[in-house]
Amino acid sequence: MWLLLFWRILLNTIVYIDGFNLYYAIRNKGCKWLNVRALAESVLAKSQYTVISVKYYTARVSGSTDPGQPARQQMYFKALWTVPGIEIHLGKFLAKNQWRPVVTLPVANRQIDNSNGPVVFPKGDYPVHPDATLPNCQHELLPVGSYPPPGNGKAPTIAPYADAIKVQIHTMEEKGSDVNLACHLVNDAWAKRFDAAVVISNDTDLVEPIRSVTQELKKNVLIFSMSKFGTSPPLQKVATSVLHIHNTHLKAAQFPAVIPGTSIVKPATW
């Protein structure tokens, strides 16, 4: 009788994973060759939640900065596809160049070599005079600072000066993954495809869809926390509960170096 009662209260659970959010949280832990379904089942072990499927949201990398990256990513996709119940949903990357103001250039008190010999800039704000050959060029400031010291956690949050020097930066912006995750989460909840959901992300853009599922549809949504700084408070507020992914979970959920019965091999630099 107790066994029957236990089985009746199991909650069918779908896991929704923001792939890049997870990647950046674990990339320095040596655990990226990760079976995400095994990870979710490890964290949920001995609970009432039983994983019925995993939806993994990411985008194909371009290889513009690392030509070998697309092949490594594709090998990882192949490994994921060997696991029953894993779906991969792809957004896309948008590459663009943008002009942005400098908050601080971390070269203070470091030797810089040029054709006239070494130069050292003490920490400070350096006025830069306009280029007379450019009609719209104005006086600007170049803030020269340093990297934050190790062990202090996050870099201090400071705003750029209104007249700070602008630099052109290259950005790779992922488009679609958070929207796809949010839409599927809400739609699956309305369609009654799960009793509970797990979201692996610390993206506060997901606050409203999670709130809709927990408060309006009265379904459990668990957040898996990966960050050493903890889950974002807005996400904690709308989630049913927060569970933590520990290094032991990550290590226990690694794929083997060679996936049995396949030619899928863990990339050497993964």
C-alpha positions, -999 to 999 in steps of 0.1 A, spaced: 0 0 0 28 24 9 45 16 -24 13 24 -43 9 57 -24 45 66 -33 40 60 -70 8 81 -70 25 112 -58 54 112 -83 53 143 -104 62 141 -141 88 167 -147 102 185 -178 136 201 -175 142 234 -195 179 243 -199 194 276 -210 224 260 -226 248 290 -226 238 300 -191 247 266 -179 279 265 -200 292 298 -186 284 286 -151 305 254 -154 331 261 -181 360 264 -156 350 233 -136 362 207 -162 327 192 -164 314 204 -198 310 169 -213 278 168 -195 248 144 -197 221 170 -188 194 145 -182 217 126 -158 225 159 -141 188 167 -135 181 132 -123 210 134 -99 198 167 -84 163 153 -81 173 119 -67 150 106 -39 125 134 -45 89 132 -59 100 146 -92 106 122 -121 122 135 -153 102 126 -184 120 149 -209 147 175 -212 146 205 -235 180 221 -242 181 256 -257 212 269 -274 226 282 -307 252 271 -331 285 289 -325 301 306 -355 338 297 -351 348 333 -359 372 334 -329 378 296 -326 376 276 -358 374 243 -340 345 253 -318 316 244 -342 329 208 -346 333 204 -308 298 217 -303 284 194 -329 301 164 -313 284 174 -280 250 176 -297 256 141 -310 263 129 -275 231 146 -262 211 130 -290 220 95 -277 201 101 -245 163 93 -246 141 123 -240 165 151 -248 154 177 -273 177 204 -287 161 237 -297 183 261 -316 183 299 -317 210 318 -335 239 341 -330 239 377 -343 274 390 -349 278 428 -349 302 457 -342 291 484 -318 305 516 -304 305 517 -266 320 541 -239 350 529 -220 343 524 -183 379 518 -175 410 506 -195 428 482 -172 464 492 -181 473 514 -151 509 511 -140 517 485 -166 545 490 -191 533 497 -226 559 495 -254 558 517 -285 583 529 -310 596 555 -286 602 531 -257 581 520 -227 553 541 -214 535 538 -180 501 554 -173 493 559 -136 457 553 -126 435 582 -135 413 600 -160 432 613 -190 417 642 -210 420 636 -247 419 666 -270 398 666 -302 412 657 -336 412 690 -356 407 671 -389 373 657 -377 345 683 -375 324 665 -349 353 653 -327 351 665 -291 371 665 -259 369 631 -243 381 613 -212 401 580 -211 396 564 -177 427 543 -169 423 517 -142 433 482 -132 417 448 -131 400 441 -98 422 422 -73 417 384 -72 393 370 -47 370 399 -44 342 383 -64 326 407 -89 342 438 -104 328 470 -90 298 484 -109 306 518 -122 290 539 -149 310 553 -179 315 591 -180 292 609 -204 322 621 -224 343 589 -221 362 577 -252 342 553 -273 357 521 -286 344 497 -313 337 463 -299 327 430 -316 298 412 -300 281 378 -305 246 381 -293 225 349 -289 190 354 -301 159 332 -295 169 308 -267 153 326 -238 122 333 -258 119 297 -270 124 284 -234 98 308 -221 72 300 -248 77 262 -244 75 264 -206 42 283 -206 27 263 -235 36 229 -220 21 241 -187 -12 251 -204 -13 219 -223 -8 199 -191 23 181 -204 40 182 -170 31 182 -133 63 202 -125 91 219 -143 128 225 -137 145 256 -151 183 257 -153 190 294 -159 197 325 -139 182 348 -166 157 372 -151 140 375 -184 123 342 -174 107 357 -143 73 364 -159 68 331 -176 78 312 -144 54 335 -124 26 326 -148 32 289 -144 35 289 -106 10 315 -96 -17 312 -123 -15 276 -133 -4 264 -98 23 241 -110 57 237 -94 87 253 -111 121 245 -95 152 266 -103 185 248 -103 211 272 -90 246 271 -106 261 305 -97 284 309 -67 265 341 -61 232 323 -59 200 325 -78 188 359 -88 163 372 -61 135 379 -87 137 343 -99 137 330 -63 106 350 -56 85 334 -83 99 298 -82 85 271 -61 119 263 -47 156 265 -55 179 235 -56 217 237 -60 239 220 -85 271 209 -67 303 197 -82 295 162 -72 264 163 -94 284 176 -123 311 150 -120 286 121 -116 268 132 -148 297 132 -172 294 113 -205 321 86 -209 350 97 -231 337 74 -259 299 70 -261 293 32 -261 282 18 -294 290 50 -313 320 69 -328 312 99 -306 344 109 -288 349 136 -263 369 164 -280 405 167 -267 401 204 -257 366 201 -243 
